Amino acid sequence: MPKATKPPKPTAAELDLLRVIWRLGPSTVKDVHAARLRERPDLTYATALRLMQVMHGKGLLTRDESQRSHVYAAAHAQDALQTNLLKDLIHKAFAGSGRDLVIAALSEHVTDKEREEIKRFLKENPDG
């Protein structure tokens, strides 16, 4: 059986658009552009279109061309892609230590509310 290939790594701009598509579901460029404009008013339609075409070419998006306005969808589930990116980060930045990553995150990047949610998660999932 062939080994499953890892999803390609998105750039920061591609990840921004993927977050929109994961939230909206299958969408046209117009839909994604409109949703992104709220946070990035400088993003042009042409830039969104080109980026989504590149993402399709890289295998990050699928494209339904059966209608006049093509509909794009994420080619990989959000959790699968994020897990892949996290594994890469742990390997590169933390010498493979998930513990070091968690300690770094908990020491500076977590709100009190998030810390309580993490404690609750650990209590409810002691094995993992």
C-alpha positions in Angstrom: 0.0 0.0 0.0 1.5 3.4 -0.9 2.4 5.7 2.0 0.0 8.7 2.4 1.7 11.9 1.4 1.9 14.7 3.9 -0.1 17.8 2.9 2.0 20.6 1.5 2.9 23.4 4.0 0.9 26.5 3.4 2.5 29.9 3.6 1.1 32.4 6.2 -1.1 34.0 3.5 -2.4 30.6 2.4 -3.1 29.6 5.9 -5.2 32.8 6.4 -7.4 31.8 3.4 -7.6 28.2 4.6 -9.0 29.4 7.9 -11.7 31.3 6.0 -12.5 28.2 3.9 -12.6 25.9 6.9 -15.0 28.3 8.6 -17.2 28.9 5.5 -17.0 25.5 3.8 -16.8 25.2 0.0 -16.7 28.8 -1.3 -16.1 30.9 -4.4 -13.3 33.4 -4.6 -15.8 36.2 -4.1 -17.0 34.6 -0.8 -13.5 34.2 0.5 -12.5 37.7 -0.6 -15.5 39.2 1.1 -14.8 37.4 4.4 -11.1 38.3 4.4 -11.8 42.0 3.6 -13.0 42.5 7.2 -9.6 41.8 8.5 -7.4 42.7 5.5 -9.1 45.6 3.7 -6.0 45.9 1.4 -6.6 42.4 -0.1 -7.7 42.7 -3.7 -10.0 40.2 -5.4 -7.2 39.5 -7.9 -4.8 38.6 -5.1 -7.3 36.3 -3.5 -8.0 34.6 -6.9 -4.3 34.1 -7.7 -3.5 32.8 -4.2 -6.4 30.3 -4.4 -5.3 29.2 -7.9 -1.8 28.6 -6.5 -3.2 26.7 -3.5 -5.2 24.5 -5.9 -2.0 23.8 -7.8 -0.2 22.9 -4.6 -2.9 20.5 -3.5 -4.2 22.7 -0.6 -7.6 23.3 -2.2 -9.9 21.3 -4.5 -11.9 23.1 -7.2 -15.3 22.4 -8.6 -15.4 23.8 -12.1 -19.0 22.6 -12.9 -20.5 26.1 -12.5 -19.4 29.5 -13.8 -18.0 30.5 -10.5 -15.6 27.9 -9.4 -16.1 26.6 -5.9 -13.0 25.9 -3.8 -12.8 23.6 -0.8 -10.0 22.7 1.6 -8.2 19.5 0.4 -7.2 18.6 3.9 -9.1 18.7 7.2 -8.2 21.5 9.5 -7.1 19.2 12.4 -4.9 17.0 10.0 -3.1 20.0 8.5 -2.6 21.7 11.9 -1.3 18.5 13.4 1.2 18.2 10.6 2.3 21.8 11.0 2.6 21.3 14.8 4.8 18.2 14.3 7.0 20.1 12.1 7.3 23.0 14.6 8.1 20.6 17.5 10.8 19.0 15.4 12.4 22.2 14.1 12.0 24.6 17.1 11.9 22.3 20.1 14.2 19.5 19.1 11.3 17.1 19.0 10.1 17.8 22.5 6.4 18.3 22.8 6.9 19.1 26.5 9.2 22.0 25.7 6.6 23.4 23.3 3.8 23.1 25.9 5.9 24.8 28.6 6.8 27.6 26.2 3.2 28.1 25.2 1.9 28.0 28.8 4.5 30.4 30.1 3.6 33.3 27.8 0.9 32.6 25.3 -2.1 31.4 27.3 -4.8 33.4 29.0 -6.2 32.5 32.4 -9.4 31.2 30.8 -7.4 29.1 28.3 -5.3 27.7 31.2 -8.5 26.6 33.0 -9.7 24.9 29.8 -6.4 23.1 29.5 -6.6 21.9 33.1 -10.1 20.7 32.5 -9.0 18.9 29.3 -6.1 17.2 31.2 -8.4 16.0 34.0 -11.0 14.6 31.5 -8.3 13.0 29.3 -5.6 11.6 31.6 -4.2 9.2 29.0 -3.9 11.5 26.3 
